[in-house]
């Protein structure tokens, strides 16, 4: 992770400089593992975020407000009791470890001044935030209580003495000279790589920082020590000492590496191992951390919401596939039951010559060769009653088959609809996109809409947003990113002479090219519109994807059709191969402004 000891040093120096004397105005706990402290100082209000979440653990100022639960959790109430109204005395890092101690002074329940220390431990999945009484070295409470069943070495429970994380036998980077650095390196096996040696020998370094040191030395990542001579060790020492000096002096240059609008990492020191166009400078380490973690949280929330909706779609798809299989079995059984009609007719035809028994052997008049047929009989019934029983079985199977055919058509239509939902989820690139898909699933009855607590009435389903609009060579092109937007395209936005596109027999987005001037659509615009349709479909990774196009007046919705489901005729087909590079070339600089700041961006995994 990016939050190593070097980042913690930069943050602790920044907070200690800024927050001395700041008053703790309010304390919130937005999520189970996060705290938000509102600090006032000389008319300025700052939000300090403390996170013990495994993937987003850290301490930094944030500019993003958080939604708080209606009832504060227990740990939040404990902090409010002990810290609200108090003042920050210091923010210090324990050595170069990822442990920060925020010392505060507040008035206790007896009206006396008392010191409290908020210890923030950044240790991945073992991260924690602990409130400590320093006079008694006793734990008041923690955001994560750790009983003996979880850790025999170190329990974190109210009333127990606070015990720091296990010490690591590592050297502070600026406390070693060239000879000591070399001795440290060669105390490890020669076949061990430089990255793991630096990581194990010196405090404050995370994998990202040691990779930066190795890169600055001009060596390859994970170069074995045995491959290094005096020249390579000298270059590594110069890069190491440069980073050590930056840490000791406290002069930092925070950066975030961003590729294709996706933050990859952040650091308190320049990240020269990334291309210059990827590196974004920030004035403070908090700004860099806030930018990075805000994206990480948004991406995690997007992935979680998308996964939740995908689970619903997969569950319903599995149900429909199982139902379709059973219906096909019923239809096949009806074909096999045609023999019952033949048996009944043969029994009636031979009625005069047959007697009740276990079986009747009769001539099959429908067989050109005149072969005989053995027909099982019920001994307790007469011949005519056996014949009627077979006729009844035949009629029952045929009625079941007719119903099964109708239900199979409905189930196939539902499977097609669910496939279109899955395609829309693949294309969803924002929480707003997912909210619209969720609203559609609620309208379709796949997700129950919770009743309002106030009046027990159903919550209003949000209206569909306008489909994104792209300008391609002067032509307006709309893209429906979900079924509700697809319906808006066909029923509200499109005019009879507009060009409508969709991948043939493949779930995907509807694309509409507005033809306001009545001119013939240029082939280049048609191809680019077809590329958008192919890219935003389930065949995104396929080559030569067939895309049908026709005039809007040849597209219609059948009665009772689900959102986004249409029929069309008089179509022509174009085959295209959509790639990310082609789509970016189409979208760069071609987005028209939309209400609410919508953007049409090729979806990418965070």
C-alpha positions as CSV (number, residue, x, y, z in Angstrom):
1,X,0.0,0.0,0.0
2,X,1.1,3.6,-0.4
3,X,0.7,4.7,3.2
4,X,4.2,3.7,4.6
5,X,6.4,5.3,7.3
6,X,7.6,8.0,4.9
7,X,4.0,9.2,4.3
8,X,3.3,8.9,8.0
9,X,6.3,11.2,8.8
10,X,5.1,13.8,6.3
11,X,1.5,13.7,7.7
12,X,2.6,13.8,11.3
13,X,4.9,16.9,10.7
14,X,2.1,18.6,8.7
15,X,-0.6,17.9,11.4
16,X,1.7,18.9,14.3
17,X,2.5,22.2,12.6
18,X,-1.1,23.0,11.7
19,X,-3.2,21.5,14.5
20,X,-1.4,22.7,17.7
21,X,-4.0,24.4,19.8
22,X,-6.9,23.5,17.5
23,X,-10.2,22.8,19.2
24,X,-12.0,19.5,18.7
25,X,-15.5,20.8,17.8
26,X,-17.3,17.6,16.6
27,X,-16.5,13.9,16.2
28,X,-18.3,11.6,13.8
29,X,-17.9,7.9,12.8
30,X,-19.2,7.7,9.2
31,X,-18.4,4.0,8.9
32,X,-17.3,1.1,11.2
33,X,-13.6,1.8,10.7
34,X,-13.5,5.6,10.1
35,X,-13.5,8.7,12.3
36,X,-14.0,12.3,11.2
37,X,-12.8,15.1,13.5
38,X,-14.0,18.6,12.9
39,X,-11.2,20.9,14.2
40,X,-11.6,24.7,14.6
41,X,-8.7,27.0,14.7
42,X,-8.7,30.8,14.2
43,X,-12.0,30.7,12.3
44,X,-10.9,27.9,10.1
45,X,-12.6,24.5,10.2
46,X,-10.7,21.4,9.0
47,X,-11.8,17.8,8.6
48,X,-9.3,15.2,9.9
49,X,-10.0,11.7,8.7
50,X,-8.7,8.7,10.7
51,X,-9.2,5.4,9.0
52,X,-8.5,1.9,10.2
53,X,-10.0,0.2,7.1
54,X,-7.7,-2.5,5.7
55,X,-7.3,-1.0,2.2
56,X,-7.8,2.7,3.0
57,X,-6.1,3.0,6.4
58,X,-4.5,6.4,7.0
59,X,-4.6,9.9,8.7
60,X,-5.0,13.0,6.6
61,X,-7.1,16.2,6.1
62,X,-10.1,15.6,3.8
63,X,-12.2,18.0,1.8
64,X,-15.0,15.5,1.3
65,X,-17.9,15.5,3.8
66,X,-19.2,12.1,4.9
67,X,-22.7,10.7,5.5
68,X,-23.1,9.9,9.2
69,X,-25.4,7.3,10.7
70,X,-28.5,8.4,12.6
71,X,-27.2,6.9,15.8
72,X,-23.5,7.3,16.6
73,X,-21.6,4.0,17.3
74,X,-20.3,3.3,20.8
75,X,-16.7,4.3,20.1
76,X,-17.9,7.6,18.7
77,X,-19.8,8.4,21.8
78,X,-16.8,7.5,24.0
79,X,-14.6,9.9,22.0
80,X,-17.2,12.6,22.2
81,X,-17.3,12.2,26.0
82,X,-13.5,12.4,26.4
83,X,-12.3,14.6,23.5
84,X,-15.1,17.0,22.3
85,X,-14.3,20.6,23.3
86,X,-10.7,19.7,24.0
87,X,-7.6,20.9,22.2
88,X,-4.8,19.2,20.2
89,X,-1.4,19.4,21.9
90,X,0.7,17.5,19.5
91,X,0.7,14.9,16.6
92,X,3.8,12.8,16.8
93,X,5.0,9.7,14.9
94,X,6.4,6.8,16.9
95,X,9.9,6.5,15.3
96,X,9.4,5.9,11.6
97,X,6.6,3.4,12.1
98,X,3.1,3.8,10.9
99,X,1.9,4.8,14.3
100,X,0.7,8.3,15.2
101,X,-0.1,9.7,18.6
102,X,-2.5,12.6,18.7
103,X,-2.2,14.1,22.2
104,X,-5.2,16.1,23.4
105,X,-6.2,18.0,26.5
106,X,-9.9,18.1,27.6
107,X,-12.0,18.5,30.6
108,X,-13.2,15.3,32.2
109,X,-16.5,14.5,33.9
110,X,-15.2,15.9,37.2
111,X,-14.3,19.2,35.6
112,X,-10.6,18.7,35.8
113,X,-8.1,19.0,32.9
114,X,-7.1,15.6,31.6
115,X,-4.8,14.4,28.8
116,X,-5.9,11.8,26.3
117,X,-3.9,10.2,23.5
118,X,-5.6,9.0,20.3
119,X,-3.2,6.3,18.9
120,X,-3.6,5.6,15.2
121,X,-2.0,2.3,14.0
122,X,-1.7,1.8,10.3
123,X,-1.0,-1.9,9.8
124,X,-3.2,-3.1,6.9
125,X,-6.0,-5.4,8.2
126,X,-4.7,-5.0,11.7
127,X,-5.0,-1.2,11.7
128,X,-6.7,0.3,14.7
129,X,-7.6,3.6,16.5
130,X,-7.2,3.5,20.2
131,X,-8.0,6.0,22.9
132,X,-5.5,5.9,25.8
133,X,-5.2,7.5,29.2
134,X,-1.5,8.3,29.3
135,X,-1.4,8.9,33.0
136,X,-2.4,5.3,33.7
137,X,-1.3,3.9,30.3
138,X,-4.7,2.4,30.2
139,X,-6.9,1.8,27.1
140,X,-10.2,3.6,27.3
141,X,-11.6,2.0,24.2
142,X,-10.7,1.2,20.6
143,X,-12.5,1.2,17.2
144,X,-11.4,-2.5,17.0
145,X,-11.3,-4.5,20.2
146,X,-8.8,-7.3,20.1
147,X,-9.5,-10.1,22.6
148,X,-7.2,-13.0,23.5
149,X,-9.0,-15.3,21.1
150,X,-7.8,-13.1,18.3
151,X,-4.3,-12.2,19.5
152,X,-2.4,-13.9,22.4
153,X,0.5,-11.4,22.2
154,X,-1.4,-8.1,22.4
155,X,-5.0,-7.6,23.5
156,X,-6.8,-4.3,22.9
157,X,-9.6,-4.0,25.4
158,X,-10.9,-1.2,27.7
159,X,-9.1,-1.2,31.0
160,X,-6.0,-3.1,29.8
161,X,-2.5,-1.4,29.6
162,X,-1.7,-0.1,26.2
163,X,1.0,-2.1,24.6
164,X,2.6,-0.7,21.4
165,X,2.9,-2.9,18.3
166,X,5.8,-5.3,18.4
167,X,9.1,-3.4,17.8
168,X,11.0,-4.1,14.6
169,X,14.8,-4.3,14.6
170,X,15.3,-1.8,11.8
171,X,17.7,1.1,11.3
172,X,16.5,4.7,10.8
173,X,17.6,5.7,7.3
174,X,19.4,9.0,8.2
175,X,21.3,7.4,11.1
176,X,23.5,5.2,8.8
177,X,26.6,6.2,6.9
178,X,28.1,4.6,3.7
179,X,30.0,1.9,5.6
180,X,27.1,1.1,7.8
181,X,24.8,0.9,4.7
182,X,27.1,-1.6,3.0
183,X,27.4,-3.7,6.2
184,X,23.6,-3.8,6.4
185,X,23.3,-4.9,2.8
186,X,25.9,-7.7,3.0
187,X,24.5,-9.0,6.2
188,X,21.8,-10.6,4.1
189,X,22.2,-13.6,1.7
190,X,23.7,-12.7,-1.7
191,X,20.8,-14.3,-3.5
192,X,18.3,-11.9,-1.9
193,X,17.1,-9.0,-4.0
194,X,17.8,-5.4,-3.2
195,X,14.1,-4.5,-2.7
196,X,13.5,-7.0,0.1
197,X,16.8,-6.2,1.8
198,X,16.0,-2.4,2.0
199,X,12.5,-3.3,3.1
200,X,13.8,-5.6,5.9
201,X,16.7,-3.4,7.0
202,X,15.4,0.2,7.3
203,X,12.4,1.5,9.1
204,X,9.8,3.7,7.4
205,X,10.1,2.1,3.9
206,X,7.3,0.4,2.1
207,X,7.5,-1.6,-1.1
208,X,6.8,1.6,-3.1
209,X,9.6,3.6,-1.5
210,X,12.2,0.9,-1.9
211,X,11.2,0.6,-5.6
212,X,11.7,4.3,-6.0
213,X,15.2,4.1,-4.4
214,X,16.2,1.2,-6.7
215,X,14.8,3.1,-9.7
216,X,16.8,6.3,-8.8
217,X,19.9,4.2,-8.6
218,X,19.4,3.1,-12.2
219,X,19.1,-0.6,-11.3
220,X,16.2,-2.9,-12.1
221,X,13.6,-3.8,-9.5
222,X,14.3,-7.0,-7.5
223,X,18.0,-7.1,-8.6
224,X,19.8,-9.8,-6.6
225,X,22.6,-8.5,-4.3
226,X,25.1,-10.9,-5.9
227,X,24.7,-9.0,-9.2
228,X,25.9,-5.7,-7.6
229,X,29.5,-4.6,-7.6
230,X,31.1,-1.5,-6.0
231,X,29.7,0.7,-8.8
232,X,26.1,-0.5,-8.3
233,X,26.3,-0.3,-4.5
234,X,27.7,3.3,-4.8
235,X,24.7,4.3,-7.0
236,X,22.3,2.6,-4.6
237,X,23.8,4.5,-1.7
238,X,23.5,7.9,-3.4
239,X,19.8,7.2,-4.1
240,X,19.2,5.9,-0.6
241,X,21.0,8.9,1.1
242,X,19.0,11.3,-1.1
243,X,15.7,9.8,0.1
244,X,17.0,9.6,3.7
245,X,17.9,13.4,3.6
246,X,14.4,14.2,2.3
247,X,12.9,12.3,5.3
248,X,15.2,13.8,7.9
249,X,14.8,17.4,6.7
250,X,11.0,17.1,6.4
251,X,10.9,18.8,3.0
252,X,8.5,16.7,0.9
253,X,7.1,16.9,-2.6
254,X,3.8,14.9,-2.5
255,X,2.8,13.3,-5.8
256,X,0.0,11.0,-7.1
257,X,0.6,8.8,-10.1
258,X,-2.4,8.9,-12.4
259,X,-2.9,6.8,-15.5
260,X,-6.0,7.1,-17.7
261,X,-7.8,9.0,-14.9
262,X,-7.0,6.2,-12.4
263,X,-4.8,7.0,-9.4
264,X,-2.2,4.3,-9.0
265,X,-0.1,5.4,-6.0
266,X,0.8,8.4,-3.9
267,X,3.9,9.3,-2.1
268,X,5.5,12.1,0.0
269,X,8.6,12.1,-2.3
270,X,8.8,12.5,-6.1
271,X,8.0,9.2,-7.9
272,X,10.5,9.3,-10.7
273,X,9.9,5.7,-11.6
274,X,6.6,6.8,-13.3
275,X,6.5,8.8,-16.6
276,X,6.4,12.5,-16.1
277,X,2.9,12.8,-17.7
278,X,1.5,10.5,-15.0
279,X,2.8,12.4,-12.0
280,X,0.5,15.0,-10.4
281,X,2.0,17.4,-7.8
282,X,0.2,18.5,-4.7
283,X,0.9,21.2,-2.2
284,X,0.5,19.0,0.9
285,X,0.6,15.3,1.6
286,X,-3.0,15.4,2.9
287,X,-4.2,16.7,-0.4
288,X,-2.4,13.9,-2.2
289,X,-3.7,11.2,0.2
290,X,-7.3,12.6,0.1
291,X,-7.2,12.6,-3.7
292,X,-5.9,9.0,-3.8
293,X,-8.1,7.5,-1.1
294,X,-11.3,9.3,-2.2
295,X,-10.9,7.6,-5.6
296,X,-10.2,4.3,-3.9
297,X,-13.3,4.5,-1.8
298,X,-15.4,5.6,-4.8
299,X,-14.0,2.7,-6.8
300,X,-14.6,0.3,-4.0
301,X,-18.2,1.5,-3.5
302,X,-18.8,1.3,-7.3
303,X,-17.4,-2.2,-7.4
304,X,-19.5,-3.3,-4.4
305,X,-22.7,-1.8,-5.8
306,X,-22.1,-3.3,-9.2
307,X,-21.4,-6.7,-7.6
308,X,-24.6,-6.5,-5.6
309,X,-26.7,-5.9,-8.7
310,X,-24.8,-8.5,-10.6
311,X,-25.7,-11.0,-7.9
312,X,-29.4,-10.2,-8.4
313,X,-29.1,-10.5,-12.2
314,X,-27.2,-13.8,-11.9
315,X,-29.7,-15.2,-9.5
316,X,-32.7,-14.3,-11.7
317,X,-30.9,-15.6,-14.8
318,X,-30.2,-18.9,-13.1
319,X,-33.9,-19.1,-12.1
320,X,-35.0,-18.4,-15.7
321,X,-32.6,-20.9,-17.2
322,X,-33.8,-23.6,-14.8
323,X,-37.4,-22.7,-15.6
324,X,-36.7,-22.8,-19.4
325,X,-35.1,-26.2,-19.1
326,X,-38.1,-27.6,-17.3
327,X,-40.5,-26.1,-19.9
328,X,-38.4,-27.7,-22.7
329,X,-38.7,-31.0,-20.9
330,X,-42.5,-30.6,-20.8
331,X,-42.6,-29.8,-24.5
332,X,-40.4,-32.9,-25.3
333,X,-42.6,-35.1,-23.1
334,X,-45.7,-33.9,-25.1
335,X,-44.0,-35.1,-28.3
336,X,-43.5,-38.5,-26.7
337,X,-47.2,-38.6,-25.5
338,X,-48.5,-38.6,-29.1
339,X,-48.4,-42.4,-28.9
340,X,-51.2,-42.2,-26.4
341,X,-53.5,-40.9,-29.1
342,X,-52.5,-43.7,-31.4
343,X,-53.1,-46.3,-28.7
344,X,-56.5,-44.9,-27.9
345,X,-57.5,-45.0,-31.6
346,X,-56.3,-48.5,-32.1
347,X,-58.1,-49.7,-29.0
348,X,-61.4,-48.2,-30.3
349,X,-60.8,-49.7,-33.8
350,X,-60.3,-53.2,-32.3
351,X,-62.9,-52.8,-29.6
352,X,-65.0,-55.8,-31.0
353,X,-62.1,-58.3,-30.8
354,X,-60.4,-57.3,-27.5
355,X,-61.0,-58.5,-23.9
356,X,-59.7,-56.9,-20.7
357,X,-56.3,-58.0,-19.6
358,X,-52.7,-56.8,-19.0
359,X,-51.9,-56.1,-22.6
360,X,-53.5,-55.9,-26.0
361,X,-51.7,-56.9,-29.2
362,X,-53.4,-55.1,-32.2
363,X,-52.6,-54.4,-35.8
364,X,-51.4,-50.8,-36.4
365,X,-53.5,-49.6,-39.3
366,X,-51.3,-46.5,-39.7
367,X,-48.2,-48.7,-40.4
368,X,-47.7,-49.4,-44.1
369,X,-46.3,-52.8,-43.3
370,X,-49.2,-53.6,-41.0
371,X,-47.1,-54.5,-38.0
372,X,-48.7,-55.1,-34.6
373,X,-48.4,-52.9,-31.4
374,X,-48.5,-54.1,-27.8
375,X,-50.6,-51.7,-25.7
376,X,-50.4,-51.9,-21.9
377,X,-53.9,-52.1,-20.3
378,X,-55.4,-51.6,-16.8
379,X,-57.0,-54.9,-15.9
380,X,-59.6,-53.2,-13.8
381,X,-60.9,-51.1,-16.7
382,X,-62.8,-52.1,-19.8
383,X,-61.3,-51.6,-23.3
384,X,-63.2,-48.4,-24.0
385,X,-62.2,-47.1,-20.6
386,X,-58.5,-47.8,-21.3
387,X,-58.9,-46.0,-24.6
388,X,-60.5,-43.0,-22.9
389,X,-57.7,-43.0,-20.4
390,X,-55.1,-42.7,-23.2
391,X,-57.1,-40.0,-24.9
392,X,-57.2,-38.0,-21.6
393,X,-53.4,-38.4,-21.1
394,X,-52.8,-37.2,-24.7
395,X,-55.1,-34.1,-24.2
396,X,-53.5,-33.3,-20.9
397,X,-50.0,-33.5,-22.4
398,X,-51.0,-31.3,-25.3
399,X,-52.5,-28.6,-23.0
400,X,-49.4,-28.7,-20.9
401,X,-47.2,-28.3,-24.0
402,X,-49.2,-25.3,-25.3
403,X,-48.8,-23.6,-21.9
404,X,-45.1,-24.5,-21.8
405,X,-44.5,-23.0,-25.3
406,X,-46.1,-19.7,-24.2
407,X,-44.2,-19.7,-20.9
408,X,-40.9,-20.6,-22.7
409,X,-41.4,-17.6,-25.0
410,X,-41.9,-15.4,-21.9
411,X,-38.9,-16.9,-20.1
412,X,-36.7,-16.4,-23.2
413,X,-37.8,-12.8,-23.4
414,X,-37.0,-12.4,-19.7
415,X,-33.5,-14.0,-20.2
416,X,-32.9,-11.5,-23.1
417,X,-34.0,-8.7,-20.8
418,X,-31.7,-9.8,-18.0
419,X,-28.8,-10.1,-20.5
420,X,-29.4,-6.4,-21.4
421,X,-29.2,-5.5,-17.7
422,X,-25.9,-7.4,-17.4
423,X,-24.6,-5.5,-20.4
424,X,-25.7,-2.2,-18.8
425,X,-23.8,-3.2,-15.6
426,X,-20.7,-3.9,-17.7
427,X,-21.0,-0.4,-19.1
428,X,-21.8,1.4,-15.8
429,X,-19.0,3.8,-15.0
430,X,-20.5,5.8,-12.1
431,X,-22.7,5.4,-9.0
432,X,-25.4,7.3,-10.9
433,X,-25.4,4.7,-13.7
434,X,-25.8,1.9,-11.1
435,X,-28.6,3.8,-9.2
436,X,-30.6,4.0,-12.5
437,X,-30.1,0.3,-13.1
438,X,-31.2,-0.5,-9.5
439,X,-34.3,1.7,-10.0
440,X,-35.1,-0.3,-13.2
441,X,-34.7,-3.6,-11.3
442,X,-37.0,-2.2,-8.6
443,X,-39.6,-1.3,-11.2
444,X,-39.3,-4.8,-12.7
445,X,-39.9,-6.3,-9.3
446,X,-36.5,-8.0,-9.0
447,X,-35.5,-5.8,-6.0
448,X,-38.0,-4.9,-3.3
449,X,-38.4,-1.2,-2.7
450,X,-38.2,-0.7,1.1
451,X,-41.2,1.1,2.6
452,X,-40.6,4.6,4.0
453,X,-40.3,4.7,7.8
454,X,-42.4,7.8,8.0
455,X,-45.6,6.8,6.2
456,X,-45.0,3.2,5.2
457,X,-45.3,4.2,1.5
458,X,-42.9,3.1,-1.2
459,X,-40.0,5.4,-1.9
460,X,-40.1,7.2,-5.2
461,X,-38.0,5.6,-7.9
462,X,-35.7,8.2,-9.4
463,X,-36.3,9.2,-13.0
464,X,-34.0,8.1,-15.8
465,X,-31.3,10.7,-16.6
466,X,-30.7,11.9,-20.1
467,X,-28.5,9.7,-22.3
468,X,-25.0,11.1,-22.8
469,X,-24.5,13.0,-26.1
470,X,-21.4,12.9,-28.3
471,X,-20.6,15.3,-31.2
472,X,-19.0,13.3,-34.0
473,X,-18.0,15.3,-37.0
474,X,-20.8,17.8,-36.3
475,X,-23.5,15.1,-35.9
476,X,-25.2,14.6,-32.5
477,X,-25.0,11.0,-31.4
478,X,-26.8,9.7,-28.3
479,X,-25.9,6.6,-26.3
480,X,-28.3,4.8,-24.0
481,X,-26.2,3.3,-21.2
482,X,-29.1,1.4,-19.6
483,X,-32.6,0.2,-20.6
484,X,-34.3,3.3,-19.2
485,X,-32.1,5.6,-21.2
486,X,-32.7,3.3,-24.2
487,X,-36.4,3.9,-23.8
488,X,-35.9,7.6,-23.6
489,X,-33.9,7.5,-26.9
490,X,-36.6,5.6,-28.8
491,X,-39.8,7.3,-27.3
492,X,-38.7,10.9,-26.5
493,X,-35.5,11.9,-28.2
494,X,-35.6,10.2,-31.6
495,X,-37.4,11.5,-34.7
496,X,-38.6,9.3,-37.6
497,X,-35.6,10.1,-39.8
498,X,-32.9,9.6,-37.2
499,X,-30.6,6.7,-37.5
500,X,-30.9,4.0,-34.8
501,X,-28.1,1.4,-34.2
502,X,-27.8,-1.8,-32.1
503,X,-25.7,-4.9,-32.1
504,X,-27.5,-7.8,-33.9
505,X,-28.8,-10.4,-31.4
506,X,-26.3,-9.1,-28.8
507,X,-27.4,-7.2,-25.6
508,X,-26.0,-3.7,-25.6
509,X,-26.7,0.0,-25.8
510,X,-29.0,1.8,-28.2
511,X,-27.2,4.4,-30.3
512,X,-29.0,7.2,-32.1
513,X,-27.6,9.6,-34.7
514,X,-29.7,12.8,-35.0
515,X,-30.5,13.7,-38.6
516,X,-31.7,17.3,-38.2
517,X,-30.6,18.5,-41.6
518,X,-32.1,15.6,-43.6
519,X,-28.7,14.9,-45.2
520,X,-27.3,11.4,-45.9
521,X,-25.3,10.1,-43.0
522,X,-21.5,10.1,-43.9
523,X,-19.9,6.6,-43.8
524,X,-17.3,7.8,-41.2
525,X,-20.0,8.9,-38.8
526,X,-21.9,5.7,-39.3
527,X,-18.8,3.7,-38.6
528,X,-18.0,5.6,-35.4
529,X,-21.6,5.3,-34.1
530,X,-21.4,1.6,-34.8
531,X,-18.1,1.4,-32.9
532,X,-19.9,3.0,-29.9
533,X,-22.7,0.4,-30.1
534,X,-20.2,-2.5,-30.4
535,X,-18.0,-1.2,-27.5
536,X,-21.0,-0.8,-25.2
537,X,-22.3,-4.3,-25.8
538,X,-21.6,-7.8,-24.5
539,X,-19.4,-8.3,-27.6
540,X,-17.0,-5.5,-26.7
541,X,-13.9,-7.8,-26.9
542,X,-15.0,-9.5,-30.2
543,X,-13.9,-8.7,-33.7
544,X,-16.2,-8.0,-36.6
545,X,-19.2,-7.3,-34.4
546,X,-22.5,-7.0,-36.5
547,X,-24.3,-3.8,-35.9
548,X,-27.7,-3.3,-37.4
549,X,-28.9,0.2,-38.3
550,X,-32.2,1.6,-39.6
551,X,-34.4,4.6,-39.5
552,X,-36.2,5.3,-36.2
553,X,-39.5,5.0,-37.9
554,X,-38.8,1.3,-38.4
555,X,-38.2,0.7,-34.7
556,X,-41.2,0.1,-32.4
557,X,-42.0,-1.3,-28.9
558,X,-44.5,-4.1,-28.6
559,X,-47.3,-3.8,-26.0
560,X,-46.1,-4.8,-22.6
561,X,-42.5,-4.9,-23.6
562,X,-39.9,-4.4,-20.9
563,X,-37.7,-1.2,-20.8
564,X,-35.2,-1.1,-23.7
565,X,-36.9,-4.1,-25.6
566,X,-37.8,-3.1,-29.2
567,X,-38.4,-4.7,-32.6
568,X,-37.1,-3.3,-35.9
569,X,-37.1,-3.9,-39.6
570,X,-35.6,-2.7,-42.9
571,X,-32.2,-2.8,-41.3
572,X,-28.8,-2.9,-42.8
573,X,-25.7,-4.3,-41.1
574,X,-22.1,-3.0,-40.7
575,X,-19.3,-5.1,-39.1
576,X,-16.9,-3.2,-36.8
577,X,-14.1,-4.1,-34.3
578,X,-14.2,-1.7,-31.4
579,X,-11.0,-1.1,-29.4
580,X,-10.3,1.2,-26.4
581,X,-8.0,3.3,-28.6
582,X,-10.7,3.9,-31.2
583,X,-13.3,4.7,-28.6
584,X,-11.0,7.2,-26.9
585,X,-10.3,8.8,-30.2
586,X,-14.0,9.2,-30.8
587,X,-14.7,10.6,-27.3
588,X,-11.7,13.0,-26.8
589,X,-13.0,16.5,-27.1
590,X,-16.4,15.4,-28.4
591,X,-18.5,15.3,-25.3
592,X,-21.3,17.8,-25.1
593,X,-22.2,19.3,-21.7
594,X,-25.0,17.5,-20.0
595,X,-27.2,18.3,-17.0
596,X,-25.6,17.1,-13.7
597,X,-22.1,16.9,-15.2
598,X,-22.5,13.5,-16.8
599,X,-19.6,12.1,-18.6
600,X,-19.3,9.4,-21.2
601,X,-16.1,7.5,-20.5
602,X,-15.1,4.0,-21.5
603,X,-15.6,2.0,-18.3
604,X,-12.3,0.7,-16.8
605,X,-11.5,-1.4,-13.8
606,X,-10.2,0.7,-11.0
